[in-house]
Amino acid sequence: MALSQSVASELLAAFRAGEGVDLIRESVRMVMQELIETEATEQIGAGPYERTDTRTTQRNGSRPRLVSTQAGDVQLQIPKLRQGSFFPVILERRRRIDQALYAVVMEAWVNGVSTRAVDDLVVALGIGTGISKSEVSRICAGLDEQVTAFRTRPLHHTSFPYVFLDATYLHVRRTGQVTSMAVVVATGVTASGGREILGIDVGDSEDEVFWRGFLRTLRERGLSGVQLLISDQHAGLVAALDRQFQGVAHQRCRVHFARNLLALVPKSHKDMVASVFRTAFAQPDPTAAAAVWDQVRDQLAQTFPKIGPLMDDAKAEVLAFTTFPRSHWAKIWSTNPIERINREIKRRARVVGIFPNEASVIRLVGAVVNDLHDEWQVAERRYLSETSMAKLRPDSDTGPVAAIETGN
């Protein structure tokens, strides 16, 4: 492929200036950027500012992408499109995650906390001769800078009517002992129906103090416009929500509640109870859903008395989704969307097993969710349609909502 005249001129000027190692890195950047622009032109059907009959969409700015090469790290610009998505074939979508996983494993290995499985993985990665501490530090520093920028970025650019919160647990080595630490993730649905990762953090447990600190940072970064918080009913989380988002509607995850409900039922009756319980969520409007809930409660309480008080206490929060547009119900009545993120985190973390420290957890988890966030930004479909999200505007009457209440 012949380079464009402008790129060739820049390379020639750099050669004449004799910039040494920087020249090699800049040459790699220019060539890779030219390949990306060429591929984008082929997909769009027209170059920048070019008018053609074959054009299928238009450029809409670009997003930065740091790529590690043998010549060093180079900063590339990936074109964004008004319709559809674009990602160049010369880059790997999971490169950031692979680097993070590599860095975490190497850090464990260098610090002498690796196992035979980690040593085998090192060989599988092609590092059979080992790696220096300075190399690990260089990789970690670059990744930490990216993850920190992502975790602390402002959230003022839009409102987030729906916010999902959940936690998973990973094993971390601390002061010579292996402990289980909570990794919390917050995601949000934007006013236009898109999705974003809002934040991640690591703590000793899901107590109120930890959750309150995490939620406070989200608000300080500009999280606003929240109309519904979707989570399980962990006491520490609910208490923190009550302090930081007082008066905001709270959706208690129907999946988690169903598990609590079935725990009161003999195994032989679980399928029947689950089927009856689900009928409350197949109704066309809030009034019908509330009526069926009461009918199910009375029916089940006759055989299983403990179910009655449980369903009475949880009714407002489990049915909070019914005060929002009907087309949103299946997307907001549980934490399933964020559970899928937790499974991806677990899948990546399984390779490491035991993390050497908290910083390595943030590094890998941050890379995982950062890549997911990037993919959501270029996805062709929104999580919820922009038209349906317009129904959440202040001039739309959605009726009363269930405020957050402390529970078990």
C-alpha positions in Angstrom: 0.0 0.0 0.0 1.3 3.4 -0.9 1.3 6.0 1.9 -0.5 9.3 1.3 1.6 12.3 0.2 1.2 14.0 3.5 2.3 11.0 5.6 5.3 10.4 3.4 6.3 14.1 3.7 6.0 13.9 7.5 8.2 10.8 7.6 10.8 12.4 5.3 10.9 15.5 7.5 11.4 13.4 10.6 14.2 11.4 9.0 16.0 14.7 8.0 15.6 15.9 11.6 17.3 12.7 12.9 15.0 12.0 15.8 16.3 8.6 16.6 14.1 6.2 18.6 11.2 8.7 18.6 11.4 8.6 14.8 10.8 4.8 14.7 7.8 5.1 17.1 6.3 8.0 15.1 6.8 6.1 11.9 4.9 3.1 13.3 2.1 5.5 14.4 1.8 7.2 11.1 1.7 3.9 9.1 -0.9 2.3 11.5 -3.0 5.5 11.4 -2.9 5.5 7.6 -4.0 1.9 7.5 -6.9 2.7 9.9 -8.0 5.7 7.7 -7.8 3.6 4.6 -10.0 0.9 6.1 -12.5 3.5 7.4 -12.7 5.0 3.9 -13.5 1.6 2.4 -16.3 1.0 4.9 -17.8 4.5 4.5 -17.4 4.6 0.8 -15.7 8.0 0.8 -12.7 9.7 2.2 -12.8 12.7 4.6 -14.7 15.6 3.0 -15.2 13.6 -0.2 -18.5 13.5 -2.0 -19.4 10.2 -3.6 -22.5 8.2 -4.6 -21.2 5.1 -2.7 -21.1 6.8 0.7 -23.0 4.8 3.3 -22.4 7.0 6.4 -20.4 9.9 7.7 -17.5 10.3 10.1 -18.4 11.6 13.5 -15.1 12.5 15.2 -12.7 9.9 16.7 -11.8 8.3 19.9 -8.2 7.7 21.2 -6.7 4.3 21.5 -3.3 3.5 23.1 -1.6 0.6 21.4 1.6 -1.2 22.6 4.1 -2.0 19.8 7.7 -3.2 19.7 8.6 0.4 19.0 6.8 1.6 22.1 3.3 2.8 22.9 1.6 4.8 20.2 -1.6 6.9 20.4 -4.0 6.2 17.5 -7.3 7.8 16.6 -10.2 5.5 15.7 -12.8 7.1 13.5 -16.4 7.1 14.8 -19.4 6.9 12.5 -22.8 8.5 12.6 -24.5 5.2 11.8 -23.0 1.8 12.5 -19.7 1.0 14.1 -16.1 0.7 13.0 -13.1 -1.0 14.5 -9.9 -1.6 12.5 -8.8 -5.1 11.8 -5.2 -4.3 12.6 -6.1 -3.8 16.3 -7.4 -6.3 18.8 -10.6 -5.5 20.7 -9.3 -7.1 23.9 -5.8 -5.8 23.7 -6.2 -3.6 26.9 -7.6 -6.6 28.8 -4.8 -8.9 27.6 -2.2 -6.3 28.7 -3.9 -6.0 32.1 -4.0 -9.8 32.6 -0.4 -10.0 31.5 0.7 -7.3 34.0 -1.2 -8.9 36.9 0.3 -12.4 36.3 3.8 -10.9 35.8 3.5 -8.9 39.0 2.5 -12.0 41.0 5.4 -13.9 39.4 8.0 -11.2 40.0 7.0 -10.9 43.7 7.3 -14.6 44.3 3.6 -15.3 45.0 3.0 -17.3 41.8 2.1 -21.0 41.7 3.0 -23.7 39.1 -0.2 -22.8 37.2 1.0 -19.2 36.9 4.5 -20.3 35.8 2.8 -22.4 33.1 0.8 -19.4 32.0 4.0 -17.3 31.8 5.5 -19.9 29.4 2.2 -20.0 27.4 2.4 -16.3 27.0 5.8 -16.7 25.4 7.8 -15.3 28.4 9.7 -18.5 29.2 12.9 -16.5 30.0 11.2 -14.3 32.5 10.5 -10.6 32.7 12.2 -7.8 34.6 10.7 -5.8 37.4 11.2 -2.6 35.4 9.3 -4.1 32.5 6.4 -5.0 34.8 6.4 -1.6 36.3 6.3 0.1 32.9 3.3 -2.0 31.8 1.5 -1.5 35.1 2.1 2.3 35.1 0.6 2.7 31.6 -2.4 0.6 32.4 -3.0 2.3 35.8 -2.9 5.7 34.1 -5.6 4.6 31.6 -7.8 2.9 34.3 -7.5 5.9 36.7 -8.5 8.3 33.9 -11.5 6.1 33.2 -12.6 5.7 36.8 -12.4 9.4 37.6 -13.8 10.9 34.3 -16.6 13.4 34.8 -20.2 12.3 34.4 -21.7 15.7 33.6 -22.2 15.1 29.9 -25.7 13.5 30.3 -28.2 12.4 32.9 -28.6 8.7 33.9 -32.2 7.9 34.7 -31.5 4.2 35.4 -28.5 3.1 37.5 -27.5 -0.5 38.2 -25.4 -1.5 41.2 -23.9 -4.9 42.2 -20.9 -6.6 43.6 -18.8 -9.7 43.1 -16.0 -11.2 45.2 -12.3 -11.9 44.3 -9.5 -13.4 46.3 -6.7 -11.0 47.1 -3.4 -11.5 49.1 -3.1 -9.0 51.9 -0.4 -8.9 54.6 0.4 -12.5 53.9 -3.1 -13.8 54.0 -5.7 -14.5 51.3 -8.9 -12.6 51.8 -12.2 -12.2 49.8 -12.7 -8.6 48.7 -15.8 -7.0 47.2 -15.6 -5.6 43.7 -18.5 -3.2 43.1 -19.6 -2.0 39.7 -22.1 0.8 38.7 -23.6 1.1 35.2 -26.1 3.6 33.9 -28.5 4.1 31.1 -28.2 7.5 29.5 -31.0 9.9 28.7 -30.7 8.8 25.1 -30.9 5.0 25.9 -27.2 4.2 25.7 -25.2 2.4 28.4 -22.0 3.4 30.3 -19.9 2.0 33.0 -20.1 4.7 35.8 -17.6 3.4 38.3 -15.8 0.5 40.0 -14.1 0.1 43.4 -12.7 -2.6 45.7 -13.3 -2.9 49.4 -13.2 -5.3 52.4 -16.9 -5.9 52.4 -20.3 -4.5 51.2 -20.9 -2.6 54.4 -22.7 0.8 54.5 -19.5 2.9 54.9 -17.9 1.4 51.8 -21.0 1.7 49.6 -21.7 5.2 50.8 -18.1 6.3 49.9 -18.5 4.7 46.4 -21.9 6.4 45.8 -20.6 9.7 47.0 -17.7 9.7 44.4 -20.3 9.1 41.7 -22.3 12.1 42.7 -19.1 14.2 43.0 -18.1 13.2 39.5 -21.5 14.6 38.2 -24.0 11.7 38.3 -27.4 13.2 38.0 -30.9 12.7 36.8 -31.3 9.3 38.5 -34.9 8.2 38.6 -34.5 4.5 39.5 -31.7 2.5 41.2 -31.7 -1.2 40.5 -29.9 -3.5 43.0 -30.3 -6.4 45.3 -31.4 -5.9 48.9 -28.1 -6.0 50.7 -28.5 -4.1 53.9 -25.3 -2.1 53.6 -26.1 -1.0 50.0 -29.7 -0.1 50.8 -28.7 2.0 53.8 -26.1 3.8 51.7 -28.7 4.4 48.9 -31.0 5.9 51.5 -28.3 8.4 52.5 -27.0 9.3 49.1 -30.1 9.1 46.9 -32.9 9.8 49.3 -36.3 9.8 47.6 -35.1 8.2 44.4 -37.1 5.1 43.4 -35.5 1.7 44.2 -36.0 -1.5 42.2 -35.3 -4.6 44.2 -34.0 -7.2 41.8 -36.8 -9.6 41.2 -34.4 -12.5 40.6 -32.8 -12.0 44.0 -36.2 -11.7 45.6 -37.4 -14.9 43.9 -34.4 -16.8 45.4 -35.4 -15.4 48.9 -38.9 -16.6 48.2 -38.0 -20.1 47.1 -35.8 -20.5 50.1 -39.0 -20.7 52.2 -40.4 -23.5 50.0 -39.7 -27.2 49.9 -37.8 -28.4 46.9 -40.7 -30.4 45.6 -42.8 -27.2 45.3 -40.2 -24.8 44.0 -41.1 -25.1 40.3 -44.8 -24.5 41.0 -44.2 -21.5 43.3 -41.7 -20.0 40.7 -44.3 -20.3 38.0 -47.1 -18.7 40.0 -44.8 -15.9 41.2 -43.8 -15.0 37.6 -47.4 -14.3 36.6 -47.2 -10.9 38.5 -44.6 -9.8 35.9 -46.6 -10.7 32.8 -49.3 -8.0 33.4 -50.0 -5.1 31.0 -50.1 -2.3 33.5 -49.2 -1.4 37.2 -52.7 -1.9 38.5 -52.9 -5.4 37.1 -49.4 -6.3 38.3 -50.2 -5.1 41.9 -53.6 -7.0 41.9 -51.9 -10.3 40.7 -49.2 -9.8 43.3 -51.8 -9.7 46.0 -53.5 -12.8 44.6 -50.3 -14.7 44.4 -49.4 -13.7 47.9 -52.8 -14.9 49.3 -52.5 -18.2 47.3 -49.0 -19.1 48.4 -49.4 -17.9 52.0 -52.2 -20.5 52.6 -49.6 -23.3 52.1 -46.4 -21.4 53.1 -47.3 -18.9 55.9 -43.8 -17.2 55.9 -44.3 -16.1 52.3 -47.1 -13.6 53.3 -45.0 -11.2 55.4 -42.1 -11.4 52.9 -44.2 -10.4 49.9 -46.0 -7.7 51.9 -42.7 -6.0 52.9 -41.2 -6.3 49.4 -44.1 -5.4 47.2 -43.4 -1.7 46.7 -39.7 -2.2 45.8 -40.0 -5.4 43.7 -42.8 -3.7 41.6 -41.1 -0.3 41.4 -40.4 -0.9 37.7 -44.2 -0.7 37.0 -44.3 3.1 37.4 -41.9 3.4 34.4 -42.7 2.9 30.7 -44.0 -0.6 29.8 -41.3 -1.1 27.1 -38.6 -0.7 29.8 -39.9 -3.2 32.3 -37.9 -6.3 31.1 -34.7 -4.2 31.1 -35.0 -2.6 34.6 -36.7 -5.2 36.8 -33.5 -7.1 37.7 -29.8 -6.7 37.9 -29.2 -9.3 35.1 -27.4 -6.8 32.9 -24.7 -6.1 35.5 -24.6 -9.8 36.5 -23.3 -10.5 32.9 -20.5 -8.0 33.6 -19.7 -9.8 36.8 -19.4 -13.1 35.0 -17.0 -11.5 32.5 -14.9 -10.2 35.4 -14.9 -13.6 37.0 -13.9 -15.3 33.8 -10.9 -13.0 33.4 -9.9 -13.2 37.1 -10.1 -17.0 37.1 -6.7 -17.1 35.2 -5.0 -15.1 38.0 -6.7 -17.0 40.9 -5.3 -15.0 43.8 -4.5 -11.3 43.1 -1.2 -10.1 44.6 -2.7 -6.8 45.8 -5.7 -4.5 45.5 -4.0 -2.4 42.8 -3.8 -5.4 40.5 -7.6 -6.0 41.0 -8.4 -2.5 40.0 -6.0 -2.8 37.0 -7.6 -6.0 35.6 -11.2 -5.2 36.4 -10.8 -1.6 35.2 -9.4 -2.9 31.9 -12.3 -5.3 31.5 -15.0 -2.8 32.1 -13.2 -0.1 30.1 -13.3 -2.3 27.1 -17.0 -3.1 27.6 -17.7 0.6 27.9 -15.9 1.3 24.6 -17.9 -1.4 22.9 -21.1 0.1 24.1 -20.2 3.5 22.7 -19.8 2.1 19.2 -22.7 -0.4 19.3 -25.3 0.0 16.6 -28.2 -0.6 19.0 -29.0 1.3 22.2 -30.0 -0.5 25.4 -33.3 1.4 25.3 -34.7 3.4 22.4 -34.3 7.1 22.4 -38.0 7.5 21.7 -39.0 5.5 24.8 -36.5 7.3 27.0 -38.2 10.6 26.1 -41.2 9.4 28.2 -39.0 9.9 31.3 -38.8 13.6 30.9 -40.3 15.8 33.7 -43.4 16.6 31.6 -44.3 12.9 31.4 -46.5 11.6 34.2 -45.2 8.2 35.5 -47.1 8.2 38.7 -45.7 7.6 42.2 -42.5 5.7 42.8 -41.3 3.4 45.6 -38.6 5.2 47.6 -35.6 3.3 49.0 -36.3 1.5 52.2 -33.9 -0.4 54.4 -34.4 -4.2 54.2 -32.6 -7.5 54.6 
